[in-house]
Amino acid sequence: MNLRDQTSAQKLRRPIAGLFRWTTTGAVDLCRQRGIHPNTVSLASLVAGAGTATALIVAGQAKLGLHFAPAAFPLAILLAVIFGGLRLWLNRLDGMVAQATDQTTALGEVFNELPDRVSDLLIFMALAISGLCQPSLALGAAIASLLIAYTGTLARAVGAGRQLGGVMSKPWRMVAVGAGLLVPLMLQAFWGPMTSWVNIRLIQGLARVVTAVPALQSAAAWVSAGVSGLNFLDLMLFVLFAGSLQTLWVRLRGIHRSLRHAAERRSWATFSTPRAAA
């Protein structure tokens, strides 16, 4: 990854990373004093991810009035967001504890990555079956998240270094999901009927306006039909998926650039090395 991409990635990560650093300082000291192993923290992040998935399923059941009262829906949404944030926080904490206690190992890398991937799958699969969103969008988000993670592993495996480019890193993926869950809930609580303005059916209205232009009538009809019944969470999942595709492109391009530069350096070194006299 070149300097420009690296700087852009750091700027995108800075608000969330700075918050995590500020809140984990005391926790790192506590883990070091109590002898809490970083792998234990990694497993705790998996538990938090499972808690997020469980809360999402409960929210979906409560929304439909199945097994849980509808009044449990807001609480389940809030718990899902809290557990999701805790999962990110713990995932950040394990690496900081490993560095502070000098326990950075290859096995620790496995504990750092595998629970994170399982958490991603649990959360997006729970969204897919919860009834809170379109299942296809949740499945697309799950696939995109796994591909981004695989790209990071691939980059290190081929010697291209860690790739941080793109707009949709893991923290921002969870921010998108959290916003999709919280914004309608908050609008419902504070403004009630105003929540209708958040619904994607606004796009249908825009599409009808566009029909005033004859050349755009078919496109407007397609857009209107395509977004019928979607909600704000669906919109955020679509943004997540689109941002993930951009992130994949940026990181794959970074891998290609790193490998090309490495090959050029090797070629130059071979060319510039004086040959022994025959």
C-alpha positions in Angstrom: 0.0 0.0 0.0 1.4 3.4 -1.0 1.7 6.3 1.4 -1.4 8.0 0.0 -3.6 4.9 0.6 -2.1 4.4 4.0 -2.8 7.9 5.1 -6.3 7.7 3.8 -6.9 4.5 5.7 -5.5 6.0 8.9 -7.8 9.0 8.6 -10.9 6.7 8.1 -9.9 4.6 11.1 -8.8 7.4 13.4 -12.2 8.3 15.1 -13.0 4.7 16.1 -9.4 3.7 16.8 -8.8 6.8 18.9 -12.0 6.0 21.0 -10.9 2.4 21.5 -7.4 3.5 22.6 -8.8 6.0 25.1 -11.2 3.4 26.6 -8.8 0.4 26.7 -5.9 1.9 28.6 -7.2 0.9 32.0 -8.4 -2.4 30.7 -4.9 -3.3 29.4 -3.4 -2.5 32.8 -6.1 -4.6 34.5 -5.4 -7.6 32.2 -1.7 -7.3 32.8 -2.1 -7.1 36.6 -4.6 -10.0 36.7 -2.7 -12.2 34.3 -5.5 -12.4 31.8 -4.2 -14.0 28.6 -4.9 -12.1 25.3 -6.4 -15.3 23.8 -9.0 -15.2 26.6 -10.0 -11.7 25.5 -10.3 -13.0 21.9 -12.7 -15.7 23.0 -14.6 -13.2 25.0 -15.1 -11.2 21.8 -16.6 -14.3 20.3 -19.1 -14.5 23.2 -20.0 -10.9 22.6 -20.5 -11.6 18.9 -22.8 -14.5 19.8 -24.7 -12.2 22.1 -25.2 -9.8 19.2 -26.6 -12.5 17.0 -28.9 -13.8 19.8 -30.3 -10.3 20.4 -30.9 -9.8 16.7 -32.9 -13.0 16.5 -34.9 -12.0 19.6 -35.6 -8.6 18.1 -36.9 -10.3 14.9 -39.1 -12.6 16.9 -40.4 -9.8 19.0 -41.2 -7.7 16.0 -43.3 -10.5 14.6 -44.9 -11.2 18.0 -43.4 -14.7 18.1 -42.1 -16.2 21.4 -41.4 -12.6 22.7 -43.7 -9.7 23.3 -43.4 -6.8 20.9 -42.4 -4.6 23.8 -39.1 -6.6 23.9 -38.1 -5.3 20.4 -36.5 -2.0 21.5 -34.5 -3.7 24.3 -33.3 -6.4 22.0 -32.1 -3.9 19.4 -30.3 -1.9 22.1 -28.6 -5.1 23.4 -27.6 -6.1 19.9 -25.9 -2.7 19.4 -24.2 -2.9 22.9 -22.9 -6.4 22.3 -21.7 -5.4 18.8 -19.7 -2.5 20.3 -18.4 -4.7 23.0 -17.2 -7.3 20.4 -15.2 -4.6 18.6 -13.8 -3.3 21.8 -12.6 -6.7 23.0 -11.2 -7.5 19.5 -9.1 -4.3 19.8 -8.2 -5.1 23.4 -6.7 -8.5 22.8 -4.0 -7.2 20.5 -3.1 -4.4 22.9 -2.9 -6.9 25.8 -0.7 -9.2 23.7 1.7 -6.3 23.0 1.7 -5.0 26.5 2.5 -8.4 28.0 4.9 -9.5 25.2 2.7 -12.4 24.3 2.5 -11.9 20.5 2.6 -15.3 19.0 1.5 -17.2 15.8 -1.2 -19.0 17.8 -2.4 -15.6 19.1 -2.9 -14.5 15.5 -5.2 -17.5 15.0 -7.1 -16.6 18.2 -7.3 -13.0 17.0 -8.6 -13.8 13.5 -10.8 -16.9 13.8 -13.2 -15.7 16.5 -13.6 -12.5 14.5 -14.6 -14.3 11.4 -17.1 -16.5 13.3 -18.6 -13.4 14.9 -19.1 -11.8 11.5 -20.9 -14.9 10.3 -23.0 -15.2 13.4 -24.1 -11.6 13.2 -24.9 -11.5 9.5 -26.6 -14.9 9.5 -28.7 -13.8 12.4 -29.7 -10.7 10.4 -30.6 -12.9 7.5 -33.0 -15.1 9.4 -34.3 -12.4 11.8 -36.8 -10.8 9.5 -35.4 -7.4 10.2 -33.9 -6.9 6.7 -33.8 -8.5 3.3 -31.9 -11.8 3.7 -30.0 -11.4 0.4 -28.5 -8.1 1.6 -27.4 -9.7 4.9 -25.8 -12.6 3.1 -24.1 -10.3 0.7 -22.7 -8.4 3.6 -21.4 -11.6 5.2 -19.7 -12.7 2.0 -18.1 -9.3 1.6 -16.8 -9.3 5.2 -15.2 -12.7 4.7 -13.6 -11.7 1.4 -12.1 -8.6 3.0 -10.7 -10.7 5.9 -9.3 -13.2 3.4 -7.7 -10.4 1.4 -5.9 -9.3 4.5 -4.7 -12.8 5.2 -3.6 -13.3 1.6 -1.7 -10.0 1.7 0.4 -11.1 4.6 0.9 -14.6 3.2 2.4 -13.3 -0.1 4.5 -10.8 1.7 2.6 -7.7 0.6 2.2 -6.5 4.2 -0.9 -5.4 6.0 -3.5 -3.7 3.7 -5.6 -1.0 5.4 -7.1 0.8 2.5 -10.8 1.2 1.7 -13.8 2.8 3.3 -15.4 -0.2 4.9 -13.0 -1.7 7.5 -14.5 -3.9 10.2 -15.3 -1.1 12.6 -17.2 0.8 9.9 -19.1 -2.3 8.9 -20.4 -2.6 12.4 -21.2 1.1 12.5 -23.3 0.7 9.4 -25.2 -2.2 11.0 -25.6 -0.3 14.3 -26.9 2.8 12.5 -29.4 0.7 10.5 -30.7 -0.7 13.7 -30.7 2.4 15.9 -31.8 5.2 13.6 -35.4 3.9 13.0 -35.7 3.0 16.7 -34.6 6.5 17.8 -36.9 8.2 15.3 -39.8 6.1 16.4 -39.1 6.9 20.0 -38.7 10.7 19.6 -40.7 11.6 16.5 -43.0 8.7 16.0 -44.6 9.2 12.5 -41.5 10.9 11.2 -39.9 7.5 10.9 -41.7 7.1 7.5 -39.2 9.6 6.2 -36.4 7.2 6.9 -38.0 4.4 4.8 -36.5 3.8 1.4 -39.9 4.3 -0.2 -38.8 7.9 -0.5 -36.8 6.6 -3.4 -40.0 5.4 -5.0 -41.3 9.0 -4.8 -38.2 10.3 -6.4 -38.6 7.7 -9.1 -42.1 8.9 -9.8 -40.9 12.4 -10.2 -38.3 11.2 -12.7 -41.0 9.7 -14.8 -41.7 13.3 -16.0 -38.7 12.7 -18.3 -39.9 10.2 -20.9 -36.5 8.8 -21.5 -36.1 7.8 -17.8 -39.6 6.2 -17.3 -38.4 2.6 -17.6 -35.4 3.2 -15.3 -37.7 5.0 -12.8 -40.1 2.1 -12.8 -37.3 -0.4 -12.3 -36.0 1.6 -9.3 -39.4 2.0 -7.8 -40.1 -1.8 -8.0 -36.6 -2.7 -6.8 -36.8 -0.7 -3.5 -40.4 -1.6 -2.6 -40.6 -2.8 1.0 -37.0 -2.0 1.9 -36.2 -0.3 5.1 -33.3 1.8 6.6 -31.4 -1.3 7.7 -31.6 -2.6 4.1 -30.1 0.7 2.9 -27.2 0.5 5.4 -26.5 -3.1 4.4 -26.4 -2.0 0.8 -24.0 0.8 1.7 -21.9 -1.8 3.6 -21.8 -4.1 0.6 -20.9 -1.3 -1.9 -18.2 0.0 0.5 -16.9 -3.5 0.9 -16.5 -3.9 -2.8 -14.5 -0.6 -2.9 -12.4 -1.9 0.0 -11.7 -5.2 -1.7 -10.6 -3.3 -4.9 -8.3 -0.9 -3.0 -6.7 -3.7 -1.0 -6.2 -6.0 -4.0 -4.7 -3.1 -5.9 -2.4 -2.5 -2.9 -1.3 -6.2 -2.9 -0.6 -6.0 -6.7 1.4 -2.8 -6.3 3.4 -4.1 -3.3 4.3 -7.3 -5.2 5.2 -5.4 -8.4 7.5 -3.0 -6.4 9.1 -6.0 -4.7 9.8 -7.7 -8.0 11.2 -4.5 -9.4 13.6 -4.1 -6.5 14.7 -7.7 -6.9 15.3 -7.2 -10.6 17.3 -4.0 -10.0 19.4 -5.7 -7.3 20.2 -8.5 -9.6 21.0 -6.2 -12.5 23.2 -3.9 -10.3 25.2 -6.8 -8.6 28.6 -7.0 -10.3 29.2 -10.4 -11.8 32.3 -12.4 -10.9 35.0 -12.5 -13.5 35.1 -15.6 -15.5 
